[in-house]
Amino acid sequence: MKQESIRQLFLSEKSGNEEEEVALQNASKQIVQTAILQAVQQVSQESQQQEKKVNSSVRLQLERGELTKKHEKK
């Protein structure tokens, strides 16, 4: 009878450990997914900001006529 109790205890602990491991794996996956999403969003924002700076610079140069002067020299 003791062996059966020990076996049941072992199986219940094993089952509990497996459930805990699955929960930890799921939590890990969620953390990684969140980190990747945040990184992608940051890169996207930085890219948009850089694009706005370039567009502003080009617009300013066009307004000043600087771009057309460069093209005329060629």
CHARMM internal coordinates of N, CA and C (Angstrom, degrees):
IC EDIT
DIST 1 N 1 CA 1.4486
DIST 1 CA 1 C 1.5298
ANGL 1 N 1 CA 1 C 110.94
DIST 1 C 2 N 1.3039
ANGL 1 CA 1 C 2 N 116.53
DIHE 1 N 1 CA 1 C 2 N -36.96
DIST 2 N 2 CA 1.4593
ANGL 1 C 2 N 2 CA 118.91
DIHE 1 CA 1 C 2 N 2 CA 177.84
DIST 2 CA 2 C 1.5252
ANGL 2 N 2 CA 2 C 111.09
DIHE 1 C 2 N 2 CA 2 C -61.88
DIST 2 C 3 N 1.3196
ANGL 2 CA 2 C 3 N 116.23
DIHE 2 N 2 CA 2 C 3 N -40.38
DIST 3 N 3 CA 1.4615
ANGL 2 C 3 N 3 CA 119.37
DIHE 2 CA 2 C 3 N 3 CA -179.37
DIST 3 CA 3 C 1.5288
ANGL 3 N 3 CA 3 C 110.67
DIHE 2 C 3 N 3 CA 3 C -61.86
DIST 3 C 4 N 1.3254
ANGL 3 CA 3 C 4 N 116.99
DIHE 3 N 3 CA 3 C 4 N -39.70
DIST 4 N 4 CA 1.4638
ANGL 3 C 4 N 4 CA 120.81
DIHE 3 CA 3 C 4 N 4 CA 179.15
DIST 4 CA 4 C 1.5302
ANGL 4 N 4 CA 4 C 110.19
DIHE 3 C 4 N 4 CA 4 C -64.76
DIST 4 C 5 N 1.3120
ANGL 4 CA 4 C 5 N 117.64
DIHE 4 N 4 CA 4 C 5 N -40.66
DIST 5 N 5 CA 1.4679
ANGL 4 C 5 N 5 CA 121.27
DIHE 4 CA 4 C 5 N 5 CA 178.80
DIST 5 CA 5 C 1.5247
ANGL 5 N 5 CA 5 C 110.74
DIHE 4 C 5 N 5 CA 5 C -64.95
DIST 5 C 6 N 1.3183
ANGL 5 CA 5 C 6 N 116.32
DIHE 5 N 5 CA 5 C 6 N -42.00
DIST 6 N 6 CA 1.4530
ANGL 5 C 6 N 6 CA 120.76
DIHE 5 CA 5 C 6 N 6 CA 178.87
DIST 6 CA 6 C 1.5236
ANGL 6 N 6 CA 6 C 109.49
DIHE 5 C 6 N 6 CA 6 C -64.40
DIST 6 C 7 N 1.3236
ANGL 6 CA 6 C 7 N 116.22
DIHE 6 N 6 CA 6 C 7 N -42.23
DIST 7 N 7 CA 1.4741
ANGL 6 C 7 N 7 CA 120.84
DIHE 6 CA 6 C 7 N 7 CA 179.17
DIST 7 CA 7 C 1.5312
ANGL 7 N 7 CA 7 C 110.21
DIHE 6 C 7 N 7 CA 7 C -61.51
DIST 7 C 8 N 1.3352
ANGL 7 CA 7 C 8 N 117.27
DIHE 7 N 7 CA 7 C 8 N -45.16
DIST 8 N 8 CA 1.4644
ANGL 7 C 8 N 8 CA 120.60
DIHE 7 CA 7 C 8 N 8 CA 179.93
DIST 8 CA 8 C 1.5278
ANGL 8 N 8 CA 8 C 111.05
DIHE 7 C 8 N 8 CA 8 C -63.91
DIST 8 C 9 N 1.3224
ANGL 8 CA 8 C 9 N 115.79
DIHE 8 N 8 CA 8 C 9 N -40.56
DIST 9 N 9 CA 1.4593
ANGL 8 C 9 N 9 CA 120.30
DIHE 8 CA 8 C 9 N 9 CA 178.51
DIST 9 CA 9 C 1.5252
ANGL 9 N 9 CA 9 C 110.05
DIHE 8 C 9 N 9 CA 9 C -62.96
DIST 9 C 10 N 1.3393
ANGL 9 CA 9 C 10 N 116.20
DIHE 9 N 9 CA 9 C 10 N -44.86
DIST 10 N 10 CA 1.4566
ANGL 9 C 10 N 10 CA 120.41
DIHE 9 CA 9 C 10 N 10 CA 179.04
DIST 10 CA 10 C 1.5227
ANGL 10 N 10 CA 10 C 111.02
DIHE 9 C 10 N 10 CA 10 C -61.22
DIST 10 C 11 N 1.3220
ANGL 10 CA 10 C 11 N 117.46
DIHE 10 N 10 CA 10 C 11 N -44.94
DIST 11 N 11 CA 1.4625
ANGL 10 C 11 N 11 CA 121.29
DIHE 10 CA 10 C 11 N 11 CA -178.91
DIST 11 CA 11 C 1.5230
ANGL 11 N 11 CA 11 C 111.31
DIHE 10 C 11 N 11 CA 11 C -65.39
DIST 11 C 12 N 1.3271
ANGL 11 CA 11 C 12 N 117.68
DIHE 11 N 11 CA 11 C 12 N -39.85
DIST 12 N 12 CA 1.4617
ANGL 11 C 12 N 12 CA 119.99
DIHE 11 CA 11 C 12 N 12 CA 179.75
DIST 12 CA 12 C 1.5315
ANGL 12 N 12 CA 12 C 110.24
DIHE 11 C 12 N 12 CA 12 C -68.61
DIST 12 C 13 N 1.3385
ANGL 12 CA 12 C 13 N 117.16
DIHE 12 N 12 CA 12 C 13 N -38.46
DIST 13 N 13 CA 1.4675
ANGL 12 C 13 N 13 CA 120.10
DIHE 12 CA 12 C 13 N 13 CA 176.81
DIST 13 CA 13 C 1.5178
ANGL 13 N 13 CA 13 C 110.42
DIHE 12 C 13 N 13 CA 13 C -66.24
DIST 13 C 14 N 1.3241
ANGL 13 CA 13 C 14 N 115.77
DIHE 13 N 13 CA 13 C 14 N -41.51
DIST 14 N 14 CA 1.4661
ANGL 13 C 14 N 14 CA 120.11
DIHE 13 CA 13 C 14 N 14 CA 179.14
DIST 14 CA 14 C 1.5186
ANGL 14 N 14 CA 14 C 110.20
DIHE 13 C 14 N 14 CA 14 C -62.08
DIST 14 C 15 N 1.3086
ANGL 14 CA 14 C 15 N 116.22
DIHE 14 N 14 CA 14 C 15 N -44.47
DIST 15 N 15 CA 1.4580
ANGL 14 C 15 N 15 CA 120.41
DIHE 14 CA 14 C 15 N 15 CA 179.24
DIST 15 CA 15 C 1.5265
ANGL 15 N 15 CA 15 C 110.44
DIHE 14 C 15 N 15 CA 15 C -63.24
DIST 15 C 16 N 1.3207
ANGL 15 CA 15 C 16 N 116.54
DIHE 15 N 15 CA 15 C 16 N -42.96
DIST 16 N 16 CA 1.4655
ANGL 15 C 16 N 16 CA 121.29
DIHE 15 CA 15 C 16 N 16 CA 178.59
DIST 16 CA 16 C 1.5197
ANGL 16 N 16 CA 16 C 111.22
DIHE 15 C 16 N 16 CA 16 C -63.20
DIST 16 C 17 N 1.3309
ANGL 16 CA 16 C 17 N 116.32
DIHE 16 N 16 CA 16 C 17 N -41.29
DIST 17 N 17 CA 1.4683
ANGL 16 C 17 N 17 CA 120.71
DIHE 16 CA 16 C 17 N 17 CA 179.10
DIST 17 CA 17 C 1.5184
ANGL 17 N 17 CA 17 C 110.81
DIHE 16 C 17 N 17 CA 17 C -65.39
DIST 17 C 18 N 1.3272
ANGL 17 CA 17 C 18 N 117.03
DIHE 17 N 17 CA 17 C 18 N -40.23
DIST 18 N 18 CA 1.4599
ANGL 17 C 18 N 18 CA 120.40
DIHE 17 CA 17 C 18 N 18 CA 179.10
DIST 18 CA 18 C 1.5309
ANGL 18 N 18 CA 18 C 110.35
DIHE 17 C 18 N 18 CA 18 C -64.61
DIST 18 C 19 N 1.3185
ANGL 18 CA 18 C 19 N 116.31
DIHE 18 N 18 CA 18 C 19 N -41.84
DIST 19 N 19 CA 1.4659
ANGL 18 C 19 N 19 CA 119.81
DIHE 18 CA 18 C 19 N 19 CA 178.17
DIST 19 CA 19 C 1.5196
ANGL 19 N 19 CA 19 C 110.82
DIHE 18 C 19 N 19 CA 19 C -63.49
DIST 19 C 20 N 1.3308
ANGL 19 CA 19 C 20 N 115.46
DIHE 19 N 19 CA 19 C 20 N -41.31
DIST 20 N 20 CA 1.4600
ANGL 19 C 20 N 20 CA 119.94
DIHE 19 CA 19 C 20 N 20 CA 178.99
DIST 20 CA 20 C 1.5254
ANGL 20 N 20 CA 20 C 110.45
DIHE 19 C 20 N 20 CA 20 C -64.94
DIST 20 C 21 N 1.3380
ANGL 20 CA 20 C 21 N 116.27
DIHE 20 N 20 CA 20 C 21 N -40.13
DIST 21 N 21 CA 1.4587
ANGL 20 C 21 N 21 CA 120.14
DIHE 20 CA 20 C 21 N 21 CA 179.07
DIST 21 CA 21 C 1.5251
ANGL 21 N 21 CA 21 C 110.95
DIHE 20 C 21 N 21 CA 21 C -64.39
DIST 21 C 22 N 1.3190
ANGL 21 CA 21 C 22 N 117.05
DIHE 21 N 21 CA 21 C 22 N -41.43
DIST 22 N 22 CA 1.4666
ANGL 21 C 22 N 22 CA 121.00
DIHE 21 CA 21 C 22 N 22 CA 177.80
DIST 22 CA 22 C 1.5218
ANGL 22 N 22 CA 22 C 109.79
DIHE 21 C 22 N 22 CA 22 C -63.09
DIST 22 C 23 N 1.3222
ANGL 22 CA 22 C 23 N 116.68
DIHE 22 N 22 CA 22 C 23 N -42.53
DIST 23 N 23 CA 1.4690
ANGL 22 C 23 N 23 CA 120.36
DIHE 22 CA 22 C 23 N 23 CA 179.30
DIST 23 CA 23 C 1.5274
ANGL 23 N 23 CA 23 C 110.37
DIHE 22 C 23 N 23 CA 23 C -62.90
DIST 23 C 24 N 1.3283
ANGL 23 CA 23 C 24 N 116.80
DIHE 23 N 23 CA 23 C 24 N -41.33
DIST 24 N 24 CA 1.4661
ANGL 23 C 24 N 24 CA 120.33
DIHE 23 CA 23 C 24 N 24 CA 178.55
DIST 24 CA 24 C 1.5257
ANGL 24 N 24 CA 24 C 111.16
DIHE 23 C 24 N 24 CA 24 C -66.28
DIST 24 C 25 N 1.3253
ANGL 24 CA 24 C 25 N 116.90
DIHE 24 N 24 CA 24 C 25 N -40.09
DIST 25 N 25 CA 1.4647
ANGL 24 C 25 N 25 CA 120.06
DIHE 24 CA 24 C 25 N 25 CA 177.65
DIST 25 CA 25 C 1.5283
ANGL 25 N 25 CA 25 C 110.42
DIHE 24 C 25 N 25 CA 25 C -62.78
DIST 25 C 26 N 1.3287
ANGL 25 CA 25 C 26 N 116.35
DIHE 25 N 25 CA 25 C 26 N -43.14
DIST 26 N 26 CA 1.4688
ANGL 25 C 26 N 26 CA 119.72
DIHE 25 CA 25 C 26 N 26 CA 178.90
DIST 26 CA 26 C 1.5226
ANGL 26 N 26 CA 26 C 111.27
DIHE 25 C 26 N 26 CA 26 C -63.45
DIST 26 C 27 N 1.3229
ANGL 26 CA 26 C 27 N 116.22
DIHE 26 N 26 CA 26 C 27 N -41.85
DIST 27 N 27 CA 1.4621
ANGL 26 C 27 N 27 CA 120.10
DIHE 26 CA 26 C 27 N 27 CA 178.52
DIST 27 CA 27 C 1.5287
ANGL 27 N 27 CA 27 C 110.22
DIHE 26 C 27 N 27 CA 27 C -63.44
DIST 27 C 28 N 1.3297
ANGL 27 CA 27 C 28 N 116.57
DIHE 27 N 27 CA 27 C 28 N -40.84
DIST 28 N 28 CA 1.4640
ANGL 27 C 28 N 28 CA 121.47
DIHE 27 CA 27 C 28 N 28 CA 177.89
DIST 28 CA 28 C 1.5242
ANGL 28 N 28 CA 28 C 111.00
DIHE 27 C 28 N 28 CA 28 C -61.52
DIST 28 C 29 N 1.3086
ANGL 28 CA 28 C 29 N 116.17
DIHE 28 N 28 CA 28 C 29 N -45.75
DIST 29 N 29 CA 1.4645
ANGL 28 C 29 N 29 CA 120.33
DIHE 28 CA 28 C 29 N 29 CA 179.03
DIST 29 CA 29 C 1.5197
ANGL 29 N 29 CA 29 C 110.39
DIHE 28 C 29 N 29 CA 29 C -60.12
DIST 29 C 30 N 1.3168
ANGL 29 CA 29 C 30 N 116.70
DIHE 29 N 29 CA 29 C 30 N -42.17
DIST 30 N 30 CA 1.4637
ANGL 29 C 30 N 30 CA 121.04
DIHE 29 CA 29 C 30 N 30 CA -179.33
DIST 30 CA 30 C 1.5262
ANGL 30 N 30 CA 30 C 110.63
DIHE 29 C 30 N 30 CA 30 C -64.08
DIST 30 C 31 N 1.3172
ANGL 30 CA 30 C 31 N 116.68
DIHE 30 N 30 CA 30 C 31 N -41.68
DIST 31 N 31 CA 1.4641
ANGL 30 C 31 N 31 CA 120.98
DIHE 30 CA 30 C 31 N 31 CA 178.94
DIST 31 CA 31 C 1.5272
ANGL 31 N 31 CA 31 C 110.57
DIHE 30 C 31 N 31 CA 31 C -62.56
DIST 31 C 32 N 1.3341
ANGL 31 CA 31 C 32 N 116.25
DIHE 31 N 31 CA 31 C 32 N -44.66
DIST 32 N 32 CA 1.4672
ANGL 31 C 32 N 32 CA 120.54
DIHE 31 CA 31 C 32 N 32 CA 179.91
DIST 32 CA 32 C 1.5248
ANGL 32 N 32 CA 32 C 110.36
DIHE 31 C 32 N 32 CA 32 C -64.60
DIST 32 C 33 N 1.3281
ANGL 32 CA 32 C 33 N 117.30
DIHE 32 N 32 CA 32 C 33 N -44.56
DIST 33 N 33 CA 1.4646
ANGL 32 C 33 N 33 CA 120.55
DIHE 32 CA 32 C 33 N 33 CA 179.27
DIST 33 CA 33 C 1.5238
ANGL 33 N 33 CA 33 C 111.36
DIHE 32 C 33 N 33 CA 33 C -60.52
DIST 33 C 34 N 1.3188
ANGL 33 CA 33 C 34 N 116.49
DIHE 33 N 33 CA 33 C 34 N -42.18
DIST 34 N 34 CA 1.4645
ANGL 33 C 34 N 34 CA 120.86
DIHE 33 CA 33 C 34 N 34 CA 179.19
DIST 34 CA 34 C 1.5304
ANGL 34 N 34 CA 34 C 110.50
DIHE 33 C 34 N 34 CA 34 C -64.31
DIST 34 C 35 N 1.3243
ANGL 34 CA 34 C 35 N 116.84
DIHE 34 N 34 CA 34 C 35 N -42.91
DIST 35 N 35 CA 1.4637
ANGL 34 C 35 N 35 CA 120.67
DIHE 34 CA 34 C 35 N 35 CA -179.86
DIST 35 CA 35 C 1.5306
ANGL 35 N 35 CA 35 C 110.60
DIHE 34 C 35 N 35 CA 35 C -63.86
DIST 35 C 36 N 1.3230
ANGL 35 CA 35 C 36 N 116.60
DIHE 35 N 35 CA 35 C 36 N -41.95
DIST 36 N 36 CA 1.4656
ANGL 35 C 36 N 36 CA 120.03
DIHE 35 CA 35 C 36 N 36 CA 179.25
DIST 36 CA 36 C 1.5243
ANGL 36 N 36 CA 36 C 110.22
DIHE 35 C 36 N 36 CA 36 C -64.51
DIST 36 C 37 N 1.3251
ANGL 36 CA 36 C 37 N 116.76
DIHE 36 N 36 CA 36 C 37 N -44.55
DIST 37 N 37 CA 1.4645
ANGL 36 C 37 N 37 CA 120.92
DIHE 36 CA 36 C 37 N 37 CA 179.46
DIST 37 CA 37 C 1.5257
ANGL 37 N 37 CA 37 C 110.79
DIHE 36 C 37 N 37 CA 37 C -59.86
DIST 37 C 38 N 1.3236
ANGL 37 CA 37 C 38 N 116.81
DIHE 37 N 37 CA 37 C 38 N -44.47
DIST 38 N 38 CA 1.4630
ANGL 37 C 38 N 38 CA 120.39
DIHE 37 CA 37 C 38 N 38 CA 179.42
DIST 38 CA 38 C 1.5285
ANGL 38 N 38 CA 38 C 111.29
DIHE 37 C 38 N 38 CA 38 C -63.63
DIST 38 C 39 N 1.3264
ANGL 38 CA 38 C 39 N 117.12
DIHE 38 N 38 CA 38 C 39 N -39.88
DIST 39 N 39 CA 1.4646
ANGL 38 C 39 N 39 CA 120.78
DIHE 38 CA 38 C 39 N 39 CA 179.18
DIST 39 CA 39 C 1.5253
ANGL 39 N 39 CA 39 C 110.82
DIHE 38 C 39 N 39 CA 39 C -65.04
DIST 39 C 40 N 1.3253
ANGL 39 CA 39 C 40 N 116.48
DIHE 39 N 39 CA 39 C 40 N -42.72
DIST 40 N 40 CA 1.4655
ANGL 39 C 40 N 40 CA 120.66
DIHE 39 CA 39 C 40 N 40 CA 179.35
DIST 40 CA 40 C 1.5323
ANGL 40 N 40 CA 40 C 109.98
DIHE 39 C 40 N 40 CA 40 C -63.91
DIST 40 C 41 N 1.3248
ANGL 40 CA 40 C 41 N 116.68
DIHE 40 N 40 CA 40 C 41 N -42.72
DIST 41 N 41 CA 1.4632
ANGL 40 C 41 N 41 CA 120.28
DIHE 40 CA 40 C 41 N 41 CA 178.82
DIST 41 CA 41 C 1.5223
ANGL 41 N 41 CA 41 C 111.10
DIHE 40 C 41 N 41 CA 41 C -63.17
DIST 41 C 42 N 1.3225
ANGL 41 CA 41 C 42 N 116.67
DIHE 41 N 41 CA 41 C 42 N -40.63
DIST 42 N 42 CA 1.4658
ANGL 41 C 42 N 42 CA 120.30
DIHE 41 CA 41 C 42 N 42 CA 179.88
DIST 42 CA 42 C 1.5250
ANGL 42 N 42 CA 42 C 110.63
DIHE 41 C 42 N 42 CA 42 C -64.70
DIST 42 C 43 N 1.3198
ANGL 42 CA 42 C 43 N 117.09
DIHE 42 N 42 CA 42 C 43 N -45.62
DIST 43 N 43 CA 1.4629
ANGL 42 C 43 N 43 CA 120.56
DIHE 42 CA 42 C 43 N 43 CA 179.13
DIST 43 CA 43 C 1.5277
ANGL 43 N 43 CA 43 C 109.95
DIHE 42 C 43 N 43 CA 43 C -61.58
DIST 43 C 44 N 1.3214
ANGL 43 CA 43 C 44 N 116.05
DIHE 43 N 43 CA 43 C 44 N -41.47
DIST 44 N 44 CA 1.4633
ANGL 43 C 44 N 44 CA 120.53
DIHE 43 CA 43 C 44 N 44 CA 179.63
DIST 44 CA 44 C 1.5261
ANGL 44 N 44 CA 44 C 110.88
DIHE 43 C 44 N 44 CA 44 C -62.40
DIST 44 C 45 N 1.3177
ANGL 44 CA 44 C 45 N 116.83
DIHE 44 N 44 CA 44 C 45 N -45.17
DIST 45 N 45 CA 1.4679
ANGL 44 C 45 N 45 CA 120.80
DIHE 44 CA 44 C 45 N 45 CA 179.18
DIST 45 CA 45 C 1.5233
ANGL 45 N 45 CA 45 C 111.13
DIHE 44 C 45 N 45 CA 45 C -63.00
DIST 45 C 46 N 1.3324
ANGL 45 CA 45 C 46 N 116.38
DIHE 45 N 45 CA 45 C 46 N -43.77
DIST 46 N 46 CA 1.4638
ANGL 45 C 46 N 46 CA 119.74
DIHE 45 CA 45 C 46 N 46 CA -179.89
DIST 46 CA 46 C 1.5227
ANGL 46 N 46 CA 46 C 110.45
DIHE 45 C 46 N 46 CA 46 C -64.22
DIST 46 C 47 N 1.3147
ANGL 46 CA 46 C 47 N 116.17
DIHE 46 N 46 CA 46 C 47 N -38.75
DIST 47 N 47 CA 1.4618
ANGL 46 C 47 N 47 CA 120.65
DIHE 46 CA 46 C 47 N 47 CA 178.99
DIST 47 CA 47 C 1.5299
ANGL 47 N 47 CA 47 C 110.60
DIHE 46 C 47 N 47 CA 47 C -64.77
DIST 47 C 48 N 1.3203
ANGL 47 CA 47 C 48 N 116.39
DIHE 47 N 47 CA 47 C 48 N -42.82
DIST 48 N 48 CA 1.4652
ANGL 47 C 48 N 48 CA 120.21
DIHE 47 CA 47 C 48 N 48 CA 178.83
DIST 48 CA 48 C 1.5278
ANGL 48 N 48 CA 48 C 110.67
DIHE 47 C 48 N 48 CA 48 C -64.66
DIST 48 C 49 N 1.3220
ANGL 48 CA 48 C 49 N 116.94
DIHE 48 N 48 CA 48 C 49 N -40.68
DIST 49 N 49 CA 1.4625
ANGL 48 C 49 N 49 CA 120.46
DIHE 48 CA 48 C 49 N 49 CA 178.89
DIST 49 CA 49 C 1.5267
ANGL 49 N 49 CA 49 C 110.36
DIHE 48 C 49 N 49 CA 49 C -63.91
DIST 49 C 50 N 1.3213
ANGL 49 CA 49 C 50 N 116.80
DIHE 49 N 49 CA 49 C 50 N -42.12
DIST 50 N 50 CA 1.4678
ANGL 49 C 50 N 50 CA 120.68
DIHE 49 CA 49 C 50 N 50 CA 178.61
DIST 50 CA 50 C 1.5191
ANGL 50 N 50 CA 50 C 110.40
DIHE 49 C 50 N 50 CA 50 C -64.02
DIST 50 C 51 N 1.3246
ANGL 50 CA 50 C 51 N 116.52
DIHE 50 N 50 CA 50 C 51 N -41.29
DIST 51 N 51 CA 1.4648
ANGL 50 C 51 N 51 CA 120.86
DIHE 50 CA 50 C 51 N 51 CA 179.07
DIST 51 CA 51 C 1.5289
ANGL 51 N 51 CA 51 C 110.70
DIHE 50 C 51 N 51 CA 51 C -63.13
DIST 51 C 52 N 1.3274
ANGL 51 CA 51 C 52 N 117.06
DIHE 51 N 51 CA 51 C 52 N -40.33
DIST 52 N 52 CA 1.4657
ANGL 51 C 52 N 52 CA 120.52
DIHE 51 CA 51 C 52 N 52 CA 178.22
DIST 52 CA 52 C 1.5255
ANGL 52 N 52 CA 52 C 110.52
DIHE 51 C 52 N 52 CA 52 C -63.34
DIST 52 C 53 N 1.3496
ANGL 52 CA 52 C 53 N 116.50
DIHE 52 N 52 CA 52 C 53 N -40.54
DIST 53 N 53 CA 1.4656
ANGL 52 C 53 N 53 CA 120.13
DIHE 52 CA 52 C 53 N 53 CA 179.20
DIST 53 CA 53 C 1.5187
ANGL 53 N 53 CA 53 C 110.35
DIHE 52 C 53 N 53 CA 53 C -62.91
DIST 53 C 54 N 1.3231
ANGL 53 CA 53 C 54 N 116.44
DIHE 53 N 53 CA 53 C 54 N -44.31
DIST 54 N 54 CA 1.4652
ANGL 53 C 54 N 54 CA 120.16
DIHE 53 CA 53 C 54 N 54 CA -179.48
DIST 54 CA 54 C 1.5178
ANGL 54 N 54 CA 54 C 110.05
DIHE 53 C 54 N 54 CA 54 C -64.07
DIST 54 C 55 N 1.3408
ANGL 54 CA 54 C 55 N 116.52
DIHE 54 N 54 CA 54 C 55 N -45.36
DIST 55 N 55 CA 1.4602
ANGL 54 C 55 N 55 CA 120.10
DIHE 54 CA 54 C 55 N 55 CA 179.58
DIST 55 CA 55 C 1.5293
ANGL 55 N 55 CA 55 C 111.39
DIHE 54 C 55 N 55 CA 55 C -61.34
DIST 55 C 56 N 1.3280
ANGL 55 CA 55 C 56 N 116.47
DIHE 55 N 55 CA 55 C 56 N -40.85
DIST 56 N 56 CA 1.4653
ANGL 55 C 56 N 56 CA 120.26
DIHE 55 CA 55 C 56 N 56 CA 178.77
DIST 56 CA 56 C 1.5167
ANGL 56 N 56 CA 56 C 110.72
DIHE 55 C 56 N 56 CA 56 C -64.38
DIST 56 C 57 N 1.3171
ANGL 56 CA 56 C 57 N 115.92
DIHE 56 N 56 CA 56 C 57 N -40.80
DIST 57 N 57 CA 1.4595
ANGL 56 C 57 N 57 CA 120.54
DIHE 56 CA 56 C 57 N 57 CA -179.60
DIST 57 CA 57 C 1.5259
ANGL 57 N 57 CA 57 C 110.62
DIHE 56 C 57 N 57 CA 57 C -65.72
DIST 57 C 58 N 1.3260
ANGL 57 CA 57 C 58 N 116.36
DIHE 57 N 57 CA 57 C 58 N -43.37
DIST 58 N 58 CA 1.4679
ANGL 57 C 58 N 58 CA 120.29
DIHE 57 CA 57 C 58 N 58 CA 178.93
DIST 58 CA 58 C 1.5205
ANGL 58 N 58 CA 58 C 110.14
DIHE 57 C 58 N 58 CA 58 C -64.32
DIST 58 C 59 N 1.3185
ANGL 58 CA 58 C 59 N 116.85
DIHE 58 N 58 CA 58 C 59 N -43.65
DIST 59 N 59 CA 1.4693
ANGL 58 C 59 N 59 CA 121.16
DIHE 58 CA 58 C 59 N 59 CA 179.72
DIST 59 CA 59 C 1.5280
ANGL 59 N 59 CA 59 C 110.03
DIHE 58 C 59 N 59 CA 59 C -61.36
DIST 59 C 60 N 1.3135
ANGL 59 CA 59 C 60 N 117.02
DIHE 59 N 59 CA 59 C 60 N -43.51
DIST 60 N 60 CA 1.4589
ANGL 59 C 60 N 60 CA 121.34
DIHE 59 CA 59 C 60 N 60 CA 179.92
DIST 60 CA 60 C 1.5277
ANGL 60 N 60 CA 60 C 110.68
DIHE 59 C 60 N 60 CA 60 C -64.17
DIST 60 C 61 N 1.3228
ANGL 60 CA 60 C 61 N 116.23
DIHE 60 N 60 CA 60 C 61 N -41.64
DIST 61 N 61 CA 1.4659
ANGL 60 C 61 N 61 CA 119.67
DIHE 60 CA 60 C 61 N 61 CA 178.55
DIST 61 CA 61 C 1.5262
ANGL 61 N 61 CA 61 C 110.94
DIHE 60 C 61 N 61 CA 61 C -65.28
DIST 61 C 62 N 1.3175
ANGL 61 CA 61 C 62 N 116.41
DIHE 61 N 61 CA 61 C 62 N -38.72
DIST 62 N 62 CA 1.4688
ANGL 61 C 62 N 62 CA 119.76
DIHE 61 CA 61 C 62 N 62 CA 177.62
DIST 62 CA 62 C 1.5220
ANGL 62 N 62 CA 62 C 110.73
DIHE 61 C 62 N 62 CA 62 C -64.42
DIST 62 C 63 N 1.3362
ANGL 62 CA 62 C 63 N 116.09
DIHE 62 N 62 CA 62 C 63 N -41.98
DIST 63 N 63 CA 1.4544
ANGL 62 C 63 N 63 CA 120.15
DIHE 62 CA 62 C 63 N 63 CA 179.63
DIST 63 CA 63 C 1.5242
ANGL 63 N 63 CA 63 C 110.82
DIHE 62 C 63 N 63 CA 63 C -62.99
DIST 63 C 64 N 1.3164
ANGL 63 CA 63 C 64 N 116.92
DIHE 63 N 63 CA 63 C 64 N -36.22
DIST 64 N 64 CA 1.4667
ANGL 63 C 64 N 64 CA 120.90
DIHE 63 CA 63 C 64 N 64 CA -179.73
DIST 64 CA 64 C 1.5250
ANGL 64 N 64 CA 64 C 111.30
DIHE 63 C 64 N 64 CA 64 C -82.73
DIST 64 C 65 N 1.3082
ANGL 64 CA 64 C 65 N 116.82
DIHE 64 N 64 CA 64 C 65 N -11.27
DIST 65 N 65 CA 1.4485
ANGL 64 C 65 N 65 CA 120.10
DIHE 64 CA 64 C 65 N 65 CA -178.52
DIST 65 CA 65 C 1.5103
ANGL 65 N 65 CA 65 C 113.20
DIHE 64 C 65 N 65 CA 65 C 80.94
DIST 65 C 66 N 1.3274
ANGL 65 CA 65 C 66 N 116.81
DIHE 65 N 65 CA 65 C 66 N 11.94
DIST 66 N 66 CA 1.4609
ANGL 65 C 66 N 66 CA 120.03
DIHE 65 CA 65 C 66 N 66 CA -176.57
DIST 66 CA 66 C 1.5228
ANGL 66 N 66 CA 66 C 111.69
DIHE 65 C 66 N 66 CA 66 C -69.19
DIST 66 C 67 N 1.2975
ANGL 66 CA 66 C 67 N 117.89
DIHE 66 N 66 CA 66 C 67 N -36.97
DIST 67 N 67 CA 1.4583
ANGL 66 C 67 N 67 CA 119.60
DIHE 66 CA 66 C 67 N 67 CA -178.46
DIST 67 CA 67 C 1.5275
ANGL 67 N 67 CA 67 C 110.92
DIHE 66 C 67 N 67 CA 67 C -68.51
DIST 67 C 68 N 1.3101
ANGL 67 CA 67 C 68 N 117.02
DIHE 67 N 67 CA 67 C 68 N -40.58
DIST 68 N 68 CA 1.4622
ANGL 67 C 68 N 68 CA 119.49
DIHE 67 CA 67 C 68 N 68 CA -178.96
DIST 68 CA 68 C 1.5229
ANGL 68 N 68 CA 68 C 110.48
DIHE 67 C 68 N 68 CA 68 C -67.97
DIST 68 C 69 N 1.3237
ANGL 68 CA 68 C 69 N 118.55
DIHE 68 N 68 CA 68 C 69 N -34.04
DIST 69 N 69 CA 1.4559
ANGL 68 C 69 N 69 CA 121.21
DIHE 68 CA 68 C 69 N 69 CA 178.00
DIST 69 CA 69 C 1.5281
ANGL 69 N 69 CA 69 C 110.62
DIHE 68 C 69 N 69 CA 69 C -64.06
DIST 69 C 70 N 1.3278
ANGL 69 CA 69 C 70 N 116.98
DIHE 69 N 69 CA 69 C 70 N -41.22
DIST 70 N 70 CA 1.4525
ANGL 69 C 70 N 70 CA 120.71
DIHE 69 CA 69 C 70 N 70 CA 179.24
DIST 70 CA 70 C 1.5208
ANGL 70 N 70 CA 70 C 110.13
DIHE 69 C 70 N 70 CA 70 C -63.07
DIST 70 C 71 N 1.3325
ANGL 70 CA 70 C 71 N 116.59
DIHE 70 N 70 CA 70 C 71 N -40.50
DIST 71 N 71 CA 1.4595
ANGL 70 C 71 N 71 CA 120.97
DIHE 70 CA 70 C 71 N 71 CA -178.79
DIST 71 CA 71 C 1.5356
ANGL 71 N 71 CA 71 C 110.34
DIHE 70 C 71 N 71 CA 71 C -69.79
DIST 71 C 72 N 1.3173
ANGL 71 CA 71 C 72 N 117.80
DIHE 71 N 71 CA 71 C 72 N -33.72
DIST 72 N 72 CA 1.4585
ANGL 71 C 72 N 72 CA 121.22
DIHE 71 CA 71 C 72 N 72 CA -179.64
DIST 72 CA 72 C 1.5166
ANGL 72 N 72 CA 72 C 111.40
DIHE 71 C 72 N 72 CA 72 C -68.66
DIST 72 C 73 N 1.3317
ANGL 72 CA 72 C 73 N 117.61
DIHE 72 N 72 CA 72 C 73 N -31.63
DIST 73 N 73 CA 1.4580
ANGL 72 C 73 N 73 CA 121.62
DIHE 72 CA 72 C 73 N 73 CA -178.55
DIST 73 CA 73 C 1.5323
ANGL 73 N 73 CA 73 C 111.15
DIHE 72 C 73 N 73 CA 73 C -68.16
DIST 73 C 74 N 1.3076
ANGL 73 CA 73 C 74 N 117.37
DIHE 73 N 73 CA 73 C 74 N -27.85
DIST 74 N 74 CA 1.4730
ANGL 73 C 74 N 74 CA 121.28
DIHE 73 CA 73 C 74 N 74 CA -177.04
DIST 74 CA 74 C 1.4606
ANGL 74 N 74 CA 74 C 112.53
DIHE 73 C 74 N 74 CA 74 C -75.68
END
COOR INIT
IC SEED 1 N 1 CA 1 C
IC BUILD
